[in-house]
Amino acid sequence: MEVRSFENIIAELKKKQYRPIYFLTGEESYYIDKVSDYIQENVLDEAEKSFNLTVLYGKDSEALTVMNAAKRFPMMSSHQVVIVKEAQELKDIENLYHYAEQPLASTLLVLNYKNKPDKRKKVFKTLMNNSVYLESKKLYDNQVPGWITAFVASKNMAIDPKAAALLVEFLGSDLAKISNEINKLIISIADGEKRITPALIERNIGFSKDFNNYELQNALGRRDVVNANRIINYFAHNQKNHPVIPTIAVLYSFFSKVLIYYWIKDKSKDNLASELAVNPFFVKDYVAAARNYNANKVIEIIALLREYDMKSKGYKGTVIEPGELLKELIYKILH
């Protein structure tokens, strides 16, 4: 069994090196959809698609339907393509092992299994051993800004690190959603411009470049009482877009890394970026926070964040309006 990378699979497809089964799995749908869409759009020409392209959906199909479609021979073409979308919803998928043991060479069977397969089951063992096998894993939050930078670079553009952080804050780690928004931003950029900035995001997507979790953690790191209070007052009046639980999670991650900072011996910018798993652009924020808070205070802040996380979830019957809860937390962090 060989787990293949997205880049390797696409490179092989571009060379028209086709395989009988593509077993595309994982919780990150972006790469699954990209491979599946490439096969659907490029393996057959428009005339061939009329007779040789079959698209099925797991919840509306059975394994026998999939196998019968895959066993057909192509008409007026060297290949046929059978795509099963949402294959994780195929109730009797275990029966596919009969086909997976002896697939038809002229068929490209594409299984979009958007979940983790149980590798102990016979059908999945067989599929993994007899297919082009992709594991599309969710990125950790700290990996997403790097992915955004690389994605934008692939479009011959650049993006400010702060702009990448803003996209992660407001869109999360859904790569499909992020890529769609980036493509919209690129279309909106004036001719001759080659960079996505926070101001561009604010104009076109509606995220505030001044009132967001990144600016809050930055203000707290600098112990900028005035700006921190301006931001949380904005949050309190815009709770729909700034719920308290994600804000606490962001601050917990930030101060946890500040605590790690104290014990890193090599405090060169590149090493700190590596050890803290952040873009080098943001290293200065952790350095500033470490200067403004000693280790004991940071430990106290982390304890506060845990306490207020529990309070925000109603622990022990706590009922405090989210905006007031956040104001109380920020006061205790700063004083």
Summary of the structure (lengths in Angstrom):
residues: 335
radius of gyration: 24.9
end to end distance: 56.6
largest distance: 76.2
contacts: 1015
relative contact order: 0.09
helix: 61%
strand: 10%
